[in-house]
Amino acid sequence: MRSVKQGYNLLYNGGSLAIKAGQVTNTYTAVCQGNDLALYVNGTQVQTINDTKFNFTEGTIGIGASSPQNSPVDVQFESVTVSQP
């Protein structure tokens, strides 16, 4: 069995032009099918990764947002929904 460190494991880090700036609502969707994890921003697929390192079968999720050091932002999450088909 593979050892996984406690806490969260970063799978990807980056930005997207699909994110709307200003005081508007953005919708983020993550879809996990098998070992593929796809991220959508406002209905646009922005990233897909294939996890061959961790092979998670269950666990917790997390969501975060940040900006470059010289570009402060105020981010609020209205809700997070996790569902299983």
Steps between C-alpha positions, in 0.01 A plus 500: 500500500631843406568745782312828472588791725232628736310811395453602138697396194529765230420349160522816290576871537428773246267771377238534228369768267151351553485662846292820495656792689311752706197453718347220295420137570727225367391137496764231549428134430729201555410164348678183604464196273735214577847653530410811295416826674363780280460860616248736340469875557172658393426200278840503325730204555830651611703202618492122511750290688545127515603389847750216478678592823243481779216284361258635759184294544349721769587800711426865561491797265623853536471822304719805509577819310797733490648777293849623415669672794453849352135448398290460815151360458203433726352156428187361661343160440122508522462123504677172427300196390641149478291234328531147371315375192 
